[in-house]
Amino acid sequence: MDSFSLQPPSTVFFDLETTGLDASCDIVQLAAVSGGHTLNLFMVPRRPMQPGASRITGFSVRRQRLFLHHRPVLTSSLREALVSFITFLRMLGRPLLVGHNIRRFDCHVLARALDEFSLRSDFQKEVSGFVDTLPLARHLLKDSGLQSFKQENLVKTLLGVSYAAHNALEDVQALQKLYWALKPTANQIHQHIFTLDSLATAAVSQAPGRRRGLCERFSKALDIAREERAEERLDV
């Protein structure tokens, strides 16, 4: 704790866009930013884009090519993207990875992809942990009267701007500015740090059995969708 307060790690903001919210979804975009350093990678998914996800993100796949708003984008394989992400993190000296609502969704998708290519160990050597800005913002702004803690709403409320949400690069650039505006202290950040291993431990303790664990992941994905729909209604 003391060493964290004296010399906090650098911060990387990251986000994933996926084929949907189900437990077996594929990553189609991985973006990260830290100050002026930016990573933005696209992948042709191995699973079909769900219509709802395609409508929200603008991604579509035709003849094994990925399109964003009907324009083709350059892609890499999922393994190549993960290795590039690890290299990016290594350059920044074991940073904290920060994202919005990542504890319930993005981190599980990322962990599954890393495990598929036996890259979890390499990845974990290059990070200090994760921070989810959704519970962090709820803690910091608990007396603000805000009804919606969607990233778009927080950016609009605190920064007074709108941006092209559901594009991973736009999301992380906006989140970096939002995080700077929130100004969490080292102690507040420390209270919200978690790791991929702690997520796995929590999943095991809550769901003894693989089948139940998969069901809970799917339930979490559904909860995210329900929460977003409920918050969208509140935003109207």
Secondary structure, 3 states (H helix, E strand, C coil): CHHHHHCCCCEEEEEEEECCCCCCCCEEEEEEEECCEEEEEECCCCCCCCHHHHHHHCEEEECCEEEECCEECCCCCHHHHHHHHHHHHHHCCCCEEEECCHHHHHHHHHHHHHHHCCCHHHHHCCCCEEEEHHHHHHHHCCCCCCCCCCHHHHHHHHHCCCCCCCCHHHHHHHHHHHHHHHCCCHHHHHHCEECHHHHHHHHHHHCCCHHHHHHHHHHHHHHHHHHHHHHHHHHC
